[in-house]
Amino acid sequence: MPTNTPRLTRRDFLKQSALAAGALAAAQA
């Protein structure tokens, strides 16, 4: 793994989870 890759923070994880949930909901709508 590259050392210059930023760590995934909890905030980033929650943001990505929200985006994924929104995309999934939109796809199923």
MIDOSE-1310 file (N, C-alpha, C; in nm, 2 decimals, decimal comma, always signed):
residues 29
mptn	+0,09/-0,12/+0,00/+0,00/+0,00/+0,00/+0,09/+0,12/+0,00; +0,06/+0,22/-0,08/+0,14/+0,34/-0,09/+0,13/+0,42/+0,04; +0,25/+0,47/+0,08/+0,25/+0,54/+0,21/+0,19/+0,68/+0,20; +0,17/+0,73/+0,08/+0,11/+0,86/+0,07/-0,05/+0,85/+0,06
tprl	-0,10/+0,73/+0,08/-0,25/+0,72/+0,08/-0,30/+0,77/+0,21; -0,39/+0,87/+0,21/-0,45/+0,92/+0,33/-0,53/+0,81/+0,40; -0,53/+0,81/+0,53/-0,60/+0,71/+0,61/-0,75/+0,75/+0,60; -0,83/+0,64/+0,60/-0,98/+0,66/+0,60/-1,03/+0,69/+0,74
trrd	-1,08/+0,81/+0,76/-1,12/+0,85/+0,89/-1,27/+0,81/+0,91; -1,31/+0,81/+1,03/-1,45/+0,77/+1,06/-1,55/+0,86/+0,99; -1,51/+0,99/+0,98/-1,60/+1,09/+0,91/-1,61/+1,05/+0,76; -1,49/+1,02/+0,70/-1,49/+0,98/+0,56/-1,57/+0,85/+0,54
flkq	-1,56/+0,76/+0,63/-1,63/+0,63/+0,62/-1,78/+0,66/+0,63; -1,83/+0,74/+0,72/-1,97/+0,78/+0,73/-2,02/+0,85/+0,61; -1,93/+0,94/+0,55/-1,97/+1,01/+0,43/-1,99/+0,91/+0,32; -1,90/+0,82/+0,30/-1,90/+0,73/+0,19/-2,03/+0,64/+0,21
sala	-2,05/+0,60/+0,34/-2,17/+0,51/+0,36/-2,30/+0,59/+0,33; -2,30/+0,72/+0,36/-2,42/+0,79/+0,33/-2,44/+0,80/+0,18; -2,33/+0,83/+0,11/-2,34/+0,84/-0,04/-2,38/+0,71/-0,10; -2,33/+0,60/-0,05/-2,36/+0,47/-0,10/-2,51/+0,44/-0,08
agal	-2,56/+0,47/+0,04/-2,70/+0,44/+0,08/-2,79/+0,53/-0,01; -2,75/+0,65/-0,04/-2,83/+0,74/-0,12/-2,83/+0,69/-0,26; -2,72/+0,64/-0,31/-2,71/+0,59/-0,45/-2,80/+0,46/-0,46; -2,79/+0,38/-0,36/-2,86/+0,25/-0,36/-3,01/+0,28/-0,36
aaaq	-3,05/+0,38/-0,28/-3,20/+0,41/-0,27/-3,24/+0,47/-0,40; -3,16/+0,55/-0,46/-3,20/+0,62/-0,59/-3,21/+0,51/-0,70; -3,12/+0,41/-0,69/-3,12/+0,31/-0,79/-3,25/+0,22/-0,78; -3,29/+0,20/-0,66/-3,40/+0,11/-0,63/-3,54/+0,19/-0,65
a	-3,53/+0,32/-0,65/-3,65/+0,40/-0,66/-3,71/+0,39/-0,80
